[in-house]
Amino acid sequence: MDVYGGFAGTEIALSESALTQRNWTANLTILSGDVDGNNTLDAGNSYHVVKGANSTVIDGFTIQQGYANGAGNDVGGGGMLNLDVSPTVSHCVFKNNAAKFGGAVCSLSSTTSIRNSLFAFNGVVVNSGAGGAIYYENEENGLIENCTIANNSATVIGGISGAICCNVSSDLTVKNSIIWGNQDSYGPDDIDAFGSSAVSLNYTDLGYIYPESGSSITIDSPCMSVDPLFASSNDFHLKSVGGRWTNSGFVYTDAVTSPCINAGDPSSAYASELSPNGSRINMGAYGNTDQASKSSLYPLIIYMTTDDQAALPSDAKWYIVGQSGTKYSSGQAAMVPAGSCTIRFEVNSGTPYIQPSDMTKTITSSSANSYSATYKAAGVINYLCYYYDDNGNYSTNENKVGWKVSSESLYHNGEKKYVPGTYTVQFQTLDEHATPANTQRTVTKGSNYSSSKEYLRTKFYVDADDGNDDNRGGSQNRFLTIQKALDMMPNDSITLTARYIFLYDDNLEVFQNVTFPSNKSLQLKTGMGESSIWVYGSNNAKPQNIQLSGVYFD
């Protein structure tokens, strides 16, 4: 037998029309376990308000004040007890129920489907109990869909699972639901799994999950863990700038919009939600009902293709600049507010395609808001430009060295993708260094040309005085620099026979003695003013006032 509540009391006969016109929150149909009439949740209440039966529907009731603190099966399911049955529960509110196992619902060896229902303020009241809202044991193909399970507790000594406990070997799927703000004796806790139980989470907002060894809680479709923004601590409709349902009608006073709006499974029905509904179901108990909070967001869809008609790379994604980081595939809808937004594309650097440029679009409530974008086949040119700084340190500083193709205005360093074609590669200039010559590169789809370019130094500055002037540095720094300068020096056309260079300071003291590499050559010049630096060669006398070409002494 199917049982329905939520009628206004003016209906003449039960019909499909009458069922759809019910209002299960405004026309409360209360099933209460408060048999002693004291409006208190205590041992004078019934152990269970309802018991499930095979293939029955319980729809449109408020189930409250069951108190299962007995023995045997009477320790579970203050609101509802299911024993080896397969009931369907829809549009129900379970509140202020208590038990040792499953304050609201205890389902043992059953297949229970629960949809569009609210569980709030239920709890475990016997020490070492479990499942503030729902307790499953050997559940087979259990389903929780579009439910809100909030503010339930198992805070007694040893209590576990503030909201849902799956025990022994229970299979449960949770979809389009909000499970938030539940507590057990150890702290915040929403779902626990024990034994070999398996829980599948899909398009659900929840906080804390604890799969024990041997069990599993898997996120099989996108889920989130963010404040759902309930209307208040006891009103679990979702805040929305676009409009929120109350018993007095929709109000438009919210300054924020819940992230759970338009966040359910895109394939779920949403037509019962009033417009604007974002063309997508809300999470929680009011999703796909006329009490669903209205959307202030609208769908944006980008269809992506390649210019060579090949399959779109699997890592090709798009996202909204400034959003939380969610990335979308081709044809997937994002929910965005009305107004202007910037769409950005990406693809892995190893994929032979270039992503489209940023796209700025204006989102409206009356348009389809769907656009197309094309990824272009590409190959890679990769030049790593480098040089050695004044101290001989290797550097790839992009502010000093880099490359570009002739059609570009800015230099860069490293790899970059280009569409197929032939390109002239140009290199940035760097003072006191030789600029690499321009070169041409041909790009095809998937090609990858990699090379390195050293900027050879054309001038070396070394300091051989006592470091007290304002030139290039002190004596200790230059002690290192001289040897590095020689190591970096390119070959000249004239070979110097000397294999040692002796540098003197103004007091005619030997500043240092460095070995001159045999594979390098230098040229001597004279007439450089009052310099007091000499260079000794193995076969030549001590010259005065000289400078090494390419090595300038200051």
Protein Blocks (a to p, Z undefined) as FASTA:
>chain_A
ZZdehiehlafbdcfklmmmpcfklmccdddfklnonopacfkbcfbfbdcdehiacehi
acehiacfbehjllgojlbccehiacddehiacehiacfeojlbccehiacddehiaceh
iacfbehiahjlbccehiahiacehiadehiacfbghiahjlbccehjacdddehiaceh
iacfkbccfbdcehjbccddehiadfbdcddehiacddfbdcddddehiablmbcbdcdf
kbpcdfkbpcdkbfbdcfkgopacfkbcfklpccdehlpacedjkgoiakbccdfbdcdd
dddddfklpacdfklccddehiaoiacdehiacdddeddddddddddfklccdcdddddd
dddfkbgoiacdddddddddddddddddfkopacfbfklgccddfkbmbdcedjdddded
dddddddddehiacdddddddddehiacddddddddfbdcddfbeolacbfbdfklmmmm
mmmmmmmpccdfbdcfbfbdcdddfkopafbdcdddfkbccdddehebjafbdcddfkbc
cdehiadehiacZZ
